[in-house]
Structure formats: structure tokens, C-alpha cells
Amino acid sequence: MSMNADKVEMVFKLDSLNAVDVARRVVDMLCLQESQVRLYGKAMSASLALQKIAKDDKPFFNMEADAASIHFATMKAYQQQLLTISKKEGLELAKWEEIIRLFLDYEGFAQACLVNDEYLLWQNAADPIQYQAAGRSYSHLPLVSNGLPSPLQKMVVDTSGNPGRRIIKIGYVEMIGHAMWFGRPFWSLVGEDHRRALLATPAYQVTTMSNDIIRVLASDKPFVDVTTKAVQEDLRRLLFN
């Protein structure tokens, strides 16, 4: 498991971004201009992928290269746009900050969160089939009904108590990382009391950047297991509870 974060998730208000602008910015920052990529699984040059994204004019895309992947989605039901960038070998915090700064000036920027992708995956894996496919035991984990009527009803892993649980909300995502950034749209949704509580805590490095962006650094390394459960739950309390 990488000791550097290998994934960033960024959330924006609906209609803040257009797909081709996002793709161009990230391709340039990751120096993928001359690379071969896969757009929706189809191999092509990065330049051709950018042309296709512009031509399609859709509010989403999924692009993968050998060392990185870029996923952009628009979720109207949740009033948000989600940009996820993954680097297979991980990146140091300073490099991730360069990428995130590309998007902090957008008025609709709500939040960004650095995570370890493997930890995030298993903190939120509910379907037993995921564990069976990976050869992982889930016999020690709590189970709960998926709440669906018969014959769709089945028992799934209960992730509701996991410190790294990820829950999509209207306009933002309830998630925790060792490094996080929050913009005005986030505080308008969760409430100013949370903003004041975060700014007042001495437990973490909390700084206010331009455009009232608040940066939180809780640890030098990403959360990778439940040994940091107390910190993760404390951050969740400050931000969401």
C-alpha cells in the first residue's frame, strides 16, 4: 500500500465545469499530451481523446493512461459534479496540491479530499461478491439487509460504522482524508457552525487560503487503516455531525 495518496476527489456545484476544459487541464498537468490513453476503454492518443470529448460535448468522461486515470461525472440528482484523479504510484502532497490548485478558483468549488484508493475501496465495499472475487474474508464483518424486497433482498456488509465511509449528499460528499480543502458552497450546505468549529480546533493544521478556501492537514500521510479511526471520526464530527 502506497505511503502517498494515490487519489483525489473534487466536488463542484452543478454546472461549474465543462468536460473538455477539465480534460485539457488535467492532461497538461499530468504531462499526458503525448501519451496513449483509453477513453471509455478505447485506445487512442490523448490529443484525439480531447477532440472526442469536445465533439461529444457531454458532462462526463472516463480516461485512463498507464500511470493515471481521470473520471469526470455530473450527478444532477445530487446537484454536483465530481472529478476524480488517480495516480497508480501515488504522489507527494506538494504535487497533489499543484493539481488541486488548478480548480480552486472555480466559484463552484466545494471540496477536495486526498485518499488512499485501496483503503477507501474496502471501507465502502458492501457486496460480498467483492470480497469473494478478491479472496478476502468478510466473516468477521457485520452484515445487514440491503433493504430491497424479495427476491432482491440479501445480506451485505454494514459499512455505516467505518471511519472511512463515503456517502454522497446533495451538493457534497461526506468523506475524510488526511488533507482536505473546502470552498464556500460546502459551508453553505453543512452550516457555518462546522466552519467555525474547524477553524477553532488546535488538533490539525487549518489555514485559510484565497477565495476563502479552507485547507486542512490532519496527518503527513494518508489514512490507510483503522489505527487512525479516532482522528477520522473526530474530523467527521467537526465537518458533518
Backbone hydrogen bonds, N-H to C=O, Kabsch-Sander energy under -0.5 kcal/mol:
donor,donor_aa,acceptor,acceptor_aa,energy
6,D,115,V,-1.3
7,K,115,V,-1.2
8,V,85,I,-2.4
9,E,113,C,-2.2
10,M,83,L,-2.9
11,V,111,Q,-2.9
12,F,81,Q,-2.6
13,K,108,G,-2.4
14,L,79,Q,-0.8
16,S,13,K,-1.5
22,V,18,N,-2.0
23,A,19,A,-2.7
24,R,20,V,-2.5
25,R,21,D,-2.3
26,V,22,V,-2.3
27,V,23,A,-2.6
28,D,24,R,-2.2
29,M,25,R,-2.3
30,L,26,V,-2.5
31,C,28,D,-1.1
32,L,27,V,-2.7
35,S,32,L,-2.0
37,V,44,M,-3.2
38,R,64,E,-2.9
39,L,42,K,-2.6
40,Y,38,R,-0.6
40,Y,62,N,-2.4
42,K,39,L,-1.7
43,A,41,G,-0.5
44,M,37,V,-2.5
46,A,35,S,-2.1
49,A,45,S,-2.2
50,L,46,A,-2.3
51,Q,47,S,-1.9
52,K,48,L,-2.3
53,I,49,A,-2.5
54,A,50,L,-2.2
55,K,51,Q,-2.4
56,D,52,K,-3.0
57,D,53,I,-1.8
58,K,53,I,-0.5
61,F,72,F,-2.1
63,M,70,I,-2.9
64,E,38,R,-2.3
65,A,68,A,-3.6
69,S,86,S,-2.1
70,I,63,M,-3.3
71,H,84,T,-2.9
72,F,61,F,-2.8
73,A,82,L,-2.5
75,M,73,A,-0.5
75,M,80,Q,-2.8
76,K,74,T,-0.7
78,Y,75,M,-1.0
79,Q,76,K,-1.2
80,Q,75,M,-1.6
81,Q,12,F,-2.5
82,L,73,A,-2.6
83,L,10,M,-2.8
84,T,71,H,-3.0
84,T,82,L,-0.5
85,I,8,V,-2.2
86,S,69,S,-2.5
87,K,6,D,-2.2
88,K,67,A,-1.9
90,G,87,K,-1.5
91,L,5,A,-2.3
95,K,92,E,-0.6
96,W,92,E,-2.0
97,E,93,L,-2.4
98,E,94,A,-1.4
99,I,95,K,-1.5
100,I,96,W,-2.7
101,R,97,E,-2.4
102,L,98,E,-0.6
102,L,99,I,-1.1
103,F,100,I,-2.1
104,L,100,I,-0.6
106,Y,103,F,-1.1
109,F,106,Y,-2.0
110,A,11,V,-2.8
111,Q,11,V,-1.6
112,A,181,W,-2.1
113,C,9,E,-2.1
114,L,179,A,-2.3
115,V,7,K,-2.7
116,N,223,F,-0.5
117,D,115,V,-0.6
120,L,116,N,-2.5
121,L,117,D,-2.5
122,W,118,E,-2.1
123,Q,119,Y,-1.8
124,N,120,L,-0.8
124,N,121,L,-0.9
126,A,124,N,-0.7
130,Q,127,D,-1.6
131,Y,127,D,-0.8
132,Q,128,P,-2.4
133,A,129,I,-2.6
134,A,130,Q,-1.3
135,G,131,Y,-0.6
135,G,132,Q,-0.8
136,R,131,Y,-2.8
141,L,138,Y,-1.6
144,V,156,V,-2.7
146,N,154,K,-2.1
152,L,149,P,-1.9
153,Q,149,P,-0.6
156,V,144,V,-3.1
157,V,126,A,-3.1
158,D,142,P,-2.8
159,T,157,V,-0.9
162,N,159,T,-1.7
165,R,162,N,-1.6
167,I,174,E,-2.1
169,K,172,Y,-2.6
171,G,78,Y,-3.1
171,G,169,K,-0.8
172,Y,169,K,-0.5
174,E,167,I,-3.3
175,M,173,V,-1.2
178,H,114,L,-0.7
180,M,216,V,-2.4
181,W,112,A,-2.3
182,F,214,I,-2.2
183,G,110,A,-2.6
186,F,183,G,-0.9
187,W,183,G,-1.3
188,S,184,R,-2.1
189,L,185,P,-0.8
189,L,186,F,-1.0
190,V,186,F,-2.3
191,G,187,W,-2.1
194,H,191,G,-0.9
195,R,191,G,-1.0
196,R,192,E,-2.6
197,A,193,D,-2.2
198,L,194,H,-2.2
199,L,195,R,-2.3
200,A,196,R,-1.4
201,T,197,A,-1.0
201,T,198,L,-0.6
205,Q,217,L,-2.2
206,V,204,Y,-1.0
207,T,205,Q,-0.5
207,T,215,R,-2.4
209,M,207,T,-0.6
209,M,213,I,-4.0
212,D,209,M,-0.9
213,I,210,S,-1.6
214,I,182,F,-2.6
215,R,207,T,-3.0
215,R,213,I,-0.5
216,V,180,M,-3.1
217,L,205,Q,-2.5
218,A,178,H,-3.2
218,A,216,V,-0.5
219,S,178,H,-1.0
228,T,225,D,-1.1
229,K,226,V,-1.7
232,Q,228,T,-2.4
233,E,229,K,-2.9
234,D,230,A,-1.9
235,L,231,V,-2.5
236,R,232,Q,-2.1
237,R,233,E,-2.2
238,L,234,D,-2.3
239,L,235,L,-2.2
240,F,236,R,-2.8
241,N,236,R,-1.4
